[in-house]
Amino acid sequence: MRERYYSLDVFRGITLVLMILVNNQAGKFIYAPLDHSPWNGCTPTDLVFPFFLFAMGNAFAFVLPRLEEAGPRAFLRKVVLRAFLIFLIGYLLNWSPFLEWRGDHLAWKPLADVRVMGVLQRLALCYLLGALMLYYLKPKATFVAVVAILLLYWWACYAFGTPGDPYSLQGYFGLPIDKAIFGEARMYHGEGVAFDPEGLMSTFPAVANMVFGYFVGNYIVTKGKTYEMLSNLFVAGCVFVAMGWCWDLLFPINKKIWTSSYVLFTVGLAMLTLAVLVFLIEFKGWRGRWTKFFDVFGKNPLFLYILSSFFPRLQRLIRWDDVDPVDGKPIHTAPLNWFYNHVCYPLSADKRNAALVYALALIALYAVVAYYLNRKKVYVRV
């Protein structure tokens, strides 16, 4: 039995809490670190998703030995089914709450307009591809494979992108592929046009975040709690960050098309963050309420993410007439909108604080759920 590292669980919990925090920023005024970079570049918010993939790889380091013992048939059944269920849940979340307001009545949300891809869908595909490589290619060949993927993705972006501007939104080679496969109606429109930041082509380099997470998790538990392990992890993190910065000069760090430089940069920062947590928790014994808070999130990450995505959508089905606090115009409001407008918004002259308080209140709500589930020893697994 492999020794479990509490710091890995805390790392996963911190990542989930940050994901809930940045996904629940309400209103137009948001602190810059809690918003995504407009295009090239990387804010703290842009670290959350790759850190989650990295944490998923960490967890797989404990699962793979059991899957290898079970044999190829059991491995395929387990991995393929899990990936399918996560993808399906993500798709249903995009469709949820299945009803929408049309004028003064509720109607079914058309399935033809439901976005196909999303966060859980990318997690599912990265889990599936990463698991297959690690099982069938073994670690050394998998390392070569992910390096090849990162290099080939760079080449594809440059060779098939718009000449002179291959790394822009409209010049990105994966955009027409997503349009051809999904159709514009089933893609993300947050950029003002049909463009999916979790598109098919950019999913391939994202697999590397999961695989490198596996390598780091496997190295930590294999090497044991030694200062040699810790120093090597820290140095490796610095090297990856430096390589990402250098590659950024030719292939810009960009989350929305998940560039190869972005992969190296975020993997490096994940290594450094994990190294700090291992040092504080495993070596210095800094455990207490702060680690317990994040640990309970890390024990039910998938369920709590689903809840944090589904609940805000579901509550929009309840609505009543209200007044916009900004311009005094009549609006329809829902419970969480009312909470933001009448509780969070008046708290401070700096309206960025309203978005922050709103998100922290939701985290507190989900923390109650997380603590209850942990107390009852209910751990939702897919």
N, C-alpha and C positions, 0 to 999 in steps of 0.2 A: 504494500500500500504506500503510495507516494505521500510524503509529508505535506500537509496543507499549509499554505502561507496565508495568514490573516490579511496581510497587506494587499494581496491580490484581490480578495473580496472587497476590501475597502476601496481599492482603486476602481473596481467595477461599480460600486455604489456611488462614488463621487462622480463618475462619468454619467451615470443615469440621472443624478440630481441636477447636474449641469445641463443635461439634455432637456429636462423638464423646464429648467429655468429659462433657457434661451428660446424654447418653443412656445412659451406662454408670455411673451412680452406683448402687452396690450397697448393700443393707442398709436399715435404717430411719432411720439417722442421717446427715443430709446437711447440708453448709453451706448456709445460706439463699440466698446468691447463685447456688448451683448447682442450685437448685430453682425451679420455676415459681411465680409468684404464685398464691395460692389462687383468686382471682377478679380483681377490679379491681386495677390497679397493674402494675408492670413491674420484674422483676428482670433482672440480666445474662443469665440463661438465656432470658428471653423475647425477647431481642434476636437470638438466633442464627438462628432460622428467617427472620424478615424480612430479616436481613443476607444470608442465602443467596439469597433472591429478588432482592435488590438486586444481588448479585454476578452472578446469572444475567442480569440486565438489562445490567450492564456488559459482559459477554461478548457479548451480542447486538448491541451497538453495533459490534463488529467483523465480525459475521456478516451483518447486514442488507444492507450494500452489495453483497456477493457474491450474496445471494439476489435482490436487485433486478435485478442484471445477468442472472441466469439466467432471469428471466421468471416470470409468474404460475403456470404449470403446475408448473414445477420448485420454486417456492416452496411451493406447497400440498403437493406430494408430500413434500418434505423436512420441513416443519414438522409436518404432520399425522402422518406416520409416526413422527417423533421423539417427539411428545407421546404417541401411542398406546403406543409401546414403553416409555417411562418410566412411564406409568400401569400398564401390564401388569406391569412389573417390581415396582412398588410393591405391586400386588395379590398377586403371587406371593410377595413377601416376607412379607406378612401371613399367607399360608397356610403358608409354610415353617416347619419343615423337612418339612412334609407328613405327618409321622408324629408321634404323641404317645403317652405312656405311659398305659395304662389298667390299673391294678392292676400286675400283674407282666409285662405283655406290651405290645408296640408295636402300634398300630393306625393306620389312615389318619385324618388329621384331617378331619372333615366339611367339605366345601366350603360347605355351607349356613350354617356358623357363621363364615365368614371375613369379617373387616371389609373393606368396600369401599374406603373412603377411607383416607388416610394422608399422610405427608410427601411422598413421591414423587408420589402422585396429585395433590396440590395443586400441586406444582411443574410437573407436566405440564399441568394445566389453565391455570395462570397463564402458562406459556410459550406455550401455544396461543392464548389470548385476547389476550395482550399482543402477540404477533407479528402476529396478524391485524389488530389495530388499527393498529400502527405501519406495516404494509405498505400497507393499503388506505386508512386515514384520513390518513396522514402525521402528522408530529410535532405540529403545532399543533392539529389536530382531535383527536388522541389525548389531548393535554393536557386539552382541554375535556371529552373523554369520561370521563377518570378522575376529574376534579373532580366531574362529574355523578354518577358512580358512588358516590363517597364521600358526597355530599350525599343522594342517593336512598337509600343504605343506612341513613344516620342516620334519615331519614324513615320507612323501612320498619320499622326496629327499634322506633321509637316508636309508629307508627300501628298496627302489627299485633302488637306484643308485648302481654303481659299488662298491662292498665291499672294504673297505680300502681307497677309493678315490671317495666318492659319490658326492662331490661338484666340481669336475673338469669338463672340457668341455666334454671329452669323457665319464666320469662317470655319467653325469647328466641323470636322468631317463626320462626327457622329450625329449631328443634328438631322441631316436628310435621312439617315438610316432609321432613327427613331420615328420620324414622320412617316416613313414608308411602312414600318412595321405596326406602329400603334395608331397612327392617324393623329392629326393635330388636336382633335377634341378630347383624346385620351391622354394628353400630355400636360405637364405643369405649365401654368401661364403666369407665374409670379414675376417674371421678367417683363411682362407686358406683351410677350409673344409666346408662341408654342416652343418651349425649350425645357428639357427635363434634366435637372442636375443629378438625377439618379438614372440616367439613360443607360442603354445597353453597353456601348463601347467603353464608357468611363467606369463601368463595373469591373472590367478586367484588371486595371491597375489597382483597384480597391481590394482585390483579393490579396495583394501583397501585404496590406496592413494586417489582415487576419493571419496570414502565414508567418510574418515576422513576429506577431504576438505569440504564436505557438512556439517559435524558436526561443523567444525570451522566457516564456513560462517554463518550457522544458529545461532550459539552461539553469534557471534559478532552482528548480526542485532537484535537478540532477547534481548540481555543484554543491548544494547545501548552503547553510547560513555561515558563510565565510567572508572575510573582508576582501579576499581575492575575487569572489563572485561579485561583490558589490562594486569594487573598483573597476572591474572589467565591464560591468553593466553601465556604469557612469561614463567611462571612456567611449564605449560603443555608441552611447547616446550622443555624445559630443561629435563623434565622427559622422554619424548619420545627419545631424543638424547641419554640419559644415558641408557635407556633400549636397544636401538639399539646397543650401544657399548658393553653392557654386553652380549647380545645375539650373538654378533660377535665372542665371544670366542668359541662358540659351532657351530654356523651357520654363516659362514663368510659373511660380507657385500659384496654383489656382484650384480651389475646391470644386467649383461648378463643373469643370471638365476633368477634375481629379488627375492633375498632371503628375508625372513621375517624380518631379522635384518635390511636389506636395506630399507624396507618399514618404519619401526619405525624410523630409523635414518633420512631418508629424510622427513618424515612427521614432525618430530621434528624441523628440520632446516627450513622447510616451515613455521611452526608456528612462529618461532623466527623472520624470515625475515618479515613475515606479521605484527607481533607485532611492529617491528621497523617502518615499513611504516605507520601503523595506528597512532603510536605516533607522527611521524614527520608530517604527512599530516593532520590527523583529529584533533590531540590535539594541535600541534604547528603551524599548518597552513602553512607549508613549501610547497607552491604550486608555480609553475612558469613554465618556459620553459622546465625544466627537466621532470616535471610530465606530461606536455602536450605532449612531445615527446613520452613517453611510453604509454600515454592514447590513442593516435590515433592508435597505434599498437593494443592495447587491444580491440578496437572497431570493428576491422575486423580480428580477429586472424586466423580463418580458411582460409579465402581468401588469406591473406598475406602468410600464411604457404604454401598453395598450389602454389602460385606464386613463392615463393622462392625455391620451389622444381622443378617446371615445367620449369621456364625460363632458368636455367643453362643447362637443358637437351635439350631444344628446340634449343638453340643457337649452340649446337654442330653439328647441321645439316648443318651449314654454315662453310666451312673449306677451307683452302688454304695452300700452302707450306710455311714453315718457317724454322728457325734454332733454335735448342735447345740452350738456353743461357749458360747451364752448360757445355756441352761437344762439342758444335758446330755441332752436327749431324743434318741432315735434318729431319724434322718432319712435320706432318699435324697439323695445329692449327685452333682454332675457336676464335671468338671475345673475350670471357673471358680468354681463354688461352693466347691469344696475350697480353691482358691487364696485366695479371700476369707476363708473361715472359719479357715484354719490359717496363713496367711501375713500377710494384711492386718489382720485383726481383732485379733491379739495385739500389734500394733506399738505401739499408743498407748492411753492411758486414755481419750482423747477419740475416740470411735468414728466421728466424722465424718472423721477422718484415714484410717480404713480405706477408706471409700468413695472418697476422693480418690486414695489410693495405687492402689487397684484400677483406677480409670479411667485414671490416668497410665500404669500398666503396659500396659493395652490400647492406649493411644496409641503407646507405644514399640513394641509389636508391629506395629501397622499402619504405623508409620514405617519399619520394616525392609522391609515389603512395598513401600511407596511409593518408597523409595530404590532398591530392586532394579528395579522397573519403570522408573524414570527412567534408571537406569544402562543398562538394555537398550533404552531408547527405546521402551518399550511404553506407548502412551497409548490407553486404552479410550474409545471415543466411541460414542454412540448417535445 
